[in-house]
């Protein structure tokens, strides 16, 4: 479980494993721009990908996909009418700050044609610039 700790740094400086090469699958989607994903956005992206993959592979459950991201920062917020000062505010969600080169998704047991259809679907849904890798 995530620790409920308020942080000032936006991303971790060191990574335990490289997140710019494929670890699990044979296809991947890599980010080429900066951005931020919150907890709700991550869960909705997973839901979108699973729904589209089920349509592409005719409801067979033999495909696999991973989202190797770790939500490493907390977002805090005061109420709108609070005055300046008096601390930092309460945590309202967790997020990850995305840099170019990070892999968003990895896929296995799908064909290249299905992967291209899924990629062009995700280009319209994701606000970052993404690239398909093998």
N, C-alpha and C positions, 0 to 999 in steps of 0.2 A: 504494500500500500504506500501511497505517496505521503511523505512527511508534510505536515501543515506548517511550513516554514516560509516566512516572507523573505524574498530575495531581492537584491538590487541588480545583480548581473543578469543579463538577458539570455545567455546561453553558456553552456559549460565549455571551458577552454580545452579540456582533454576528453577524448573519446576512448572507451575501452576497446572497441573494435572499429575498424574502418567502416564508415557508412557511405562510401562512394563506389564500392564494388558489390557485385551480386553475392549474397551469402547463401540463399536457400533455393531460389528458383532459377529458371532458364531465361525468363524475360523480366524486365524491370522498367519502371518509370522514374526518371531522374529529373530533378528540379534544376532549372538554369537561371532562376531569379530569386531575389530576397522576398521574404514574406513571413506571416505568422499564422499558425493554426491553433485554434482553441480546442478544448475538449469536445464541445458539441460539434464543431466542424469535422474533427477526426472521426467521430462516431457516425455522422451522416455520410461521410465519404466511404467508410467501410460498408455501410448499408447500400449505397448507390452501386458500388463495385460488385457486391454479391448479387444484387438484383439483376444487373446487366449481364453478369457472367452466367447466371442461371438461364436467361433468355438465349444467350449465344450458344451454350452447349446443351440445349434442350432438356433442362432440369436434371441433368445427371450430376451427381455429387463427386465426380472423380477429379475435379479441378481443385487446386489449392492456391491460396494467395496469402501473403504476409504484409503487414504494415510495420516495418521495423523502426518505428519512431518512439521516443520516450518523452513524455511531457515533463520537461525539466525546469520550468519556471512557473511561478504563481503570479496571477494578476490580481492586484488589489484595487479597491475603489472606496471613496468616501461617498456619503449621500450628497445630493446636488446642492443643498443649501447650507452645507457646513462651512465654517470659516477656515482660514488658512492656519496651518500649524497643527499641533496636538496629534502628532504621530502619522502613521502611514495609511490606515484604513484596514478594512477586513478583506480577506481573500474571497473572491467571487468565482474564479475559475483557474484552471491550469492551462498552460499553453506551451508550444514549442516554436522557437524562432528558427525559420528555415533559411539556410544559406545555399548558394549554388553548389551543385554536386551531390546533395543528399538524395538518397533513394527513398521515394514515397511508398511504392508498392513493388512486390516481387510476386511472380506468377509461375505456376508449374502445371503441367498436364493440360495445356491448351495449345491449339495450333497457331501458326503465325498469322493466318487470316483472321482468326477470332481476336487475336491480340491487337491487330491493327484497327479493327472495328471498335474495340473497347478503348483504345488510345484516342481515336477521333471523337468518341463520346465524352471522354474525360477532359479533352482540351476545352470543350465548351463549358464544362462544369467547374473546373479549377481556375482560380484567379491568378496562378503563377504560370510562367512559361515552363513547359515540360518537354522531355525528349524520351523516345522509346529506345531502350538498350537491350542487347542480347548477351 
